Amino acid sequence: MSYTKYGIRPELVERVKLKMKNPAVKDRVKQELNGLSKYDLQDRTKVRRLVRTTAGILQEPLTQGLEDQLISFVMGQRIDPNNTLHLIKLWAMFR
């Protein structure tokens, strides 16, 4: 799992996946991420804001180190939210 290479613990991923099964939380996160481009996901400041906002929605406390690991992971994946193959790759990583 590539997220473990960035120091992200599988327990965190499982907690977030469980919280995302709640339709209200899922809709709030979707609304926050709506309209992103691949350039937004390569801008460290925008990614930091997205990580903080999403962590707040999910009520997940983040340390500075964990926040930096998440930002590095998102930027390292070079995600294009409009590319179906990128989205399938992410889905397979976290299913």
C-alpha positions as CSV (number, residue, x, y, z in Angstrom):
1,M,0.0,0.0,0.0
2,S,1.7,3.2,-1.1
3,Y,0.3,5.3,1.7
4,T,2.3,3.4,4.2
5,K,5.5,4.5,2.3
6,Y,4.5,8.1,3.4
7,G,4.2,7.0,7.1
8,I,0.4,7.0,7.1
9,R,-0.9,4.3,9.5
10,P,-3.5,1.8,8.2
11,E,-5.5,2.4,11.4
12,L,-6.1,6.0,10.3
13,V,-7.1,4.9,6.9
14,E,-9.6,2.4,8.3
15,R,-11.1,5.0,10.6
16,V,-11.5,7.5,7.8
17,K,-13.1,4.8,5.5
18,L,-15.6,3.9,8.3
19,K,-16.5,7.6,8.8
20,M,-16.9,8.1,5.0
21,K,-19.7,5.5,5.0
22,N,-21.9,8.0,6.7
23,P,-23.8,9.7,3.9
24,A,-23.9,13.1,5.6
25,V,-20.2,13.2,6.1
26,K,-19.5,11.8,2.6
27,D,-21.7,14.6,1.1
28,R,-19.8,17.3,3.1
29,V,-16.5,16.0,1.9
30,K,-17.7,15.7,-1.7
31,Q,-18.9,19.3,-1.5
32,E,-15.5,20.5,-0.2
33,L,-13.6,18.6,-3.0
34,N,-16.0,19.6,-5.8
35,G,-14.3,21.5,-8.6
36,L,-10.7,20.6,-7.9
37,S,-8.2,20.4,-10.7
38,K,-4.9,18.6,-10.9
39,Y,-3.2,22.0,-10.4
40,D,-5.0,22.5,-7.1
41,L,-3.7,19.2,-5.9
42,Q,-0.1,20.2,-6.7
43,D,-0.3,23.4,-4.8
44,R,1.0,22.8,-1.2
45,T,-1.1,25.6,0.4
46,K,-4.3,24.4,-1.2
47,V,-3.7,20.8,-0.3
48,R,-2.9,21.9,3.3
49,R,-6.2,23.7,3.5
50,L,-8.1,20.7,2.0
51,V,-6.4,18.3,4.5
52,R,-7.3,20.6,7.5
53,T,-10.9,21.1,6.3
54,T,-11.5,17.5,5.6
55,A,-9.9,16.4,8.9
56,G,-12.3,18.9,10.6
57,I,-15.3,17.4,8.8
58,L,-14.2,13.9,9.8
59,Q,-13.3,15.0,13.3
60,E,-9.9,13.5,13.0
61,P,-7.2,15.2,15.1
62,L,-4.0,15.7,13.0
63,T,-0.5,16.4,14.3
64,Q,1.8,18.6,12.3
65,G,3.8,15.6,11.2
66,L,0.8,13.6,10.1
67,E,-0.6,16.6,8.2
68,D,2.7,16.9,6.4
69,Q,2.7,13.2,5.6
70,L,-0.8,13.5,4.1
71,I,0.2,16.5,2.1
72,S,3.2,14.7,0.7
73,F,1.1,11.7,-0.2
74,V,-1.5,13.7,-2.1
75,M,1.2,15.7,-4.0
76,G,3.2,12.5,-4.6
77,Q,0.3,10.8,-6.3
78,R,-0.1,13.5,-9.0
79,I,-3.8,13.0,-9.0
80,D,-6.0,14.4,-11.8
81,P,-9.6,14.3,-10.5
82,N,-10.9,14.5,-14.0
83,N,-9.0,11.4,-15.1
84,T,-10.9,8.2,-14.6
85,L,-7.8,6.0,-14.5
86,H,-6.4,8.1,-11.6
87,L,-9.6,7.8,-9.7
88,I,-9.7,4.0,-10.2
89,K,-6.1,3.8,-9.0
90,L,-7.0,5.6,-5.8
91,W,-10.1,3.6,-5.3
92,A,-8.1,0.3,-5.6
93,M,-5.5,1.7,-3.1
94,F,-8.1,2.3,-0.4
95,R,-10.8,-0.4,-1.0
